[in-house]
């Protein structure tokens, strides 16, 4: 994993290898709001859809 440099706001950009979209989705969702997926777009869309579905449970 490439940890990169510290960015504004205290965020750190990291490039991580993934086995599959499903595996990456499950692992990254565990981090909750502490992570934002930037790429690949398919993974970002899956994370966003899961987050929306979870949010409806609490509305």
C-alpha positions as CSV (number, residue, x, y, z in Angstrom):
1,X,0.0,0.0,0.0
2,X,1.3,3.5,-0.9
3,X,0.4,5.8,2.0
4,X,1.3,9.1,0.1
5,X,1.7,12.4,1.7
6,X,-0.6,14.1,4.2
7,X,-3.1,16.3,2.4
8,X,-5.1,19.3,3.6
9,X,-7.6,18.6,6.3
10,X,-5.5,15.7,7.6
11,X,-6.5,13.3,4.9
12,X,-4.0,10.8,3.4
13,X,-4.4,9.4,-0.1
14,X,-3.5,5.7,-0.4
15,X,-3.4,3.3,-3.3
16,X,-4.3,-0.2,-2.2
17,X,-4.5,-3.4,-4.2
18,X,-7.9,-5.1,-4.3
19,X,-8.8,-8.8,-4.9
20,X,-12.3,-8.0,-6.2
21,X,-14.8,-5.2,-6.0
22,X,-17.0,-7.2,-3.6
23,X,-14.0,-7.8,-1.2
24,X,-12.8,-4.2,-1.4
25,X,-16.3,-2.9,-0.7
26,X,-16.7,-5.1,2.4
27,X,-13.3,-4.1,3.7
28,X,-13.6,-0.4,3.0
29,X,-17.2,-0.1,4.4
30,X,-15.7,-1.2,7.8
31,X,-13.9,2.1,7.9
32,X,-17.2,4.1,7.8
33,X,-16.9,7.8,7.2
34,X,-13.1,7.7,7.7
35,X,-12.5,6.7,4.1
36,X,-13.5,8.0,0.7
37,X,-13.1,5.9,-2.4
38,X,-11.9,7.9,-5.4
39,X,-11.3,5.1,-7.9
40,X,-12.0,2.9,-9.6
41,X,-15.5,4.4,-10.4
42,X,-17.2,1.0,-10.0
43,X,-16.0,0.6,-6.5
44,X,-16.9,4.2,-5.6
45,X,-20.5,3.6,-7.0
46,X,-20.8,0.4,-4.9
47,X,-19.7,2.2,-1.7
48,X,-22.1,5.1,-2.4
49,X,-25.0,2.7,-3.0
50,X,-24.3,0.8,0.2
51,X,-24.0,4.0,2.2
52,X,-27.3,5.2,0.8
53,X,-29.0,1.9,1.7
54,X,-27.6,2.0,5.2
55,X,-28.6,5.6,5.7
56,X,-32.3,4.8,5.0
57,X,-32.3,2.5,8.0
58,X,-31.6,5.4,10.3
59,X,-33.9,8.1,8.7
